């Protein structure tokens, strides 16, 4: 004997559908108590940079040597500058013997300046490497700044003399 369950299922479905159509259910909209105030921002961890490593003895020696070389060449530049200034002041028209003498003196100064710039280039390479690899930038930077100042002074002298010669 089997009981037919279809009439029972139909009656149950009609009862449930009748409840759903009555409209007495609460709204599904967000209630004031469900609202949260404030901002949700993730905590940012405080990053404490590690101190730069101390320069090695080899690096200190190399920096000192580069500075000494640059200072020696800068002294040679400064010793040659008065004669070049005199020749530039006495330079005649383009192509004259006095103009050619002034050009040779300027070329000699340019050569000395280039040799100082080689030391600066080596210091620049060391500084870039220490920046990329978190090395002792401060030690390299101070040597680099000193040599860069020498090159800047030499550039100013050469620019002034070139304006006199008209090259």
C-alpha positions in Angstrom: 0.0 0.0 0.0 1.4 3.2 -1.0 0.2 6.6 -0.1 0.0 9.2 -2.9 2.0 12.2 -1.6 1.2 14.6 -4.5 -1.8 16.2 -2.9 0.2 16.9 0.3 3.0 18.5 -1.7 0.6 20.7 -3.6 -1.1 21.8 -0.4 2.2 22.7 1.2 3.3 24.7 -1.9 0.1 26.7 -1.9 0.5 27.5 1.8 4.1 28.7 1.4 3.2 30.7 -1.7 0.3 32.3 0.2 2.7 33.5 3.0 5.1 35.0 0.5 2.4 37.0 -1.2 1.1 38.7 2.0 3.8 41.4 2.0 4.3 41.4 5.7 8.0 40.6 5.5 10.6 43.1 6.7 12.7 45.1 4.2 16.0 43.7 3.2 17.5 47.2 3.0 20.5 47.9 5.3 19.5 49.1 8.8 21.3 51.9 10.6 22.8 49.5 13.1 24.3 47.5 10.2 26.3 50.5 8.9 29.9 50.8 10.0 31.6 54.1 10.3 35.3 54.9 9.9 37.8 54.0 7.3 39.3 50.6 6.8 42.9 51.2 5.9 45.6 48.6 6.3 48.3 49.4 8.9 51.5 50.5 7.2 54.5 49.0 8.8 57.1 51.5 9.9 60.2 51.0 7.8 63.4 51.8 9.6 66.3 52.1 7.2 69.4 50.2 8.2 72.5 52.3 8.6 74.8 52.3 5.6 77.7 49.9 5.9 81.1 51.3 6.8 83.5 51.6 3.9 86.2 48.9 3.6 89.8 49.8 4.0 90.4 49.2 0.3 87.6 51.6 -0.6 88.9 54.3 1.8 92.4 53.9 0.2 90.9 54.1 -3.3 88.8 57.2 -2.5 91.9 58.9 -1.0 94.0 58.1 -4.0 91.4 59.4 -6.4 91.1 62.6 -4.5 94.9 63.0 -4.3 95.2 62.5 -8.1 92.4 65.0 -8.8 93.9 67.5 -6.4 97.4 67.2 -8.0 96.0 67.7 -11.5 93.8 70.6 -10.3 97.0 72.2 -8.9 98.7 71.8 -12.3 95.6 73.3 -13.9 95.7 76.3 -11.6 99.5 76.7 -12.2 98.9 76.7 -16.0 95.8 79.0 -15.9 97.7 82.4 -15.5 99.8 81.8 -18.7 96.7 80.7 -20.6 94.9 83.8 -19.3 97.7 86.0 -20.5 97.8 84.3 -24.0 94.0 84.5 -24.2 94.1 88.2 -23.4 96.7 88.8 -26.1 95.0 86.7 -28.7 94.5 88.4 -32.1 92.1 87.6 -34.8 91.2 84.0 -35.8 94.1 82.3 -37.5 96.8 84.7 -36.1 99.9 83.4 -34.3 98.7 84.8 -31.0 95.3 83.2 -31.5 96.9 79.9 -32.2 99.1 80.2 -29.1 96.0 80.9 -27.0 94.3 77.9 -28.5 97.2 75.6 -27.6 97.2 76.9 -24.0 93.4 76.3 -23.8 93.9 72.8 -25.2 96.5 72.1 -22.5 94.1 73.3 -19.8 91.4 71.1 -21.4 93.7 68.1 -21.2 94.3 68.7 -17.5 90.6 69.2 -16.9 89.9 65.9 -18.7 92.2 64.0 -16.4 90.5 65.4 -13.3 87.2 64.4 -14.9 88.5 60.8 -15.1 88.8 60.7 -11.3 85.3 62.1 -11.1 84.0 59.4 -13.5 85.5 56.7 -11.3 83.9 58.3 -8.2 80.6 58.5 -10.0 80.8 54.8 -10.9 81.6 53.9 -7.3 78.7 56.1 -6.1 76.2 54.5 -8.5 77.3 51.0 -7.4 76.9 51.9 -3.7 73.5 53.3 -4.5 72.3 50.1 -6.2 73.9 47.7 -3.7 73.3 49.8 -0.6 76.9 50.6 0.0 78.7 53.4 1.8 77.3 56.3 -0.2 78.2 59.0 2.2 81.9 58.3 2.1 82.0 58.1 -1.6 79.7 61.1 -1.9 82.0 63.4 0.0 85.0 62.5 -2.2 82.8 62.9 -5.3 81.6 66.3 -4.2 85.1 67.6 -3.7 86.3 66.4 -7.1 83.2 67.7 -8.7 83.9 71.1 -7.2 87.3 71.1 -8.8 85.9 70.2 -12.2 83.3 72.9 -11.9 86.0 75.5 -11.1 88.0 74.4 -14.1 85.0 74.6 -16.4 84.4 78.2 -15.3 88.0 79.2 -16.0 87.8 77.5 -19.5 84.5 79.1 -20.3 85.9 82.6 -19.4 89.0 82.1 -21.4 87.1 80.7 -24.4 84.9 83.8 -24.4 88.0 86.0 -24.6 89.6 84.1 -27.4 86.4 83.7 -29.3 86.7 80.1 -30.1 
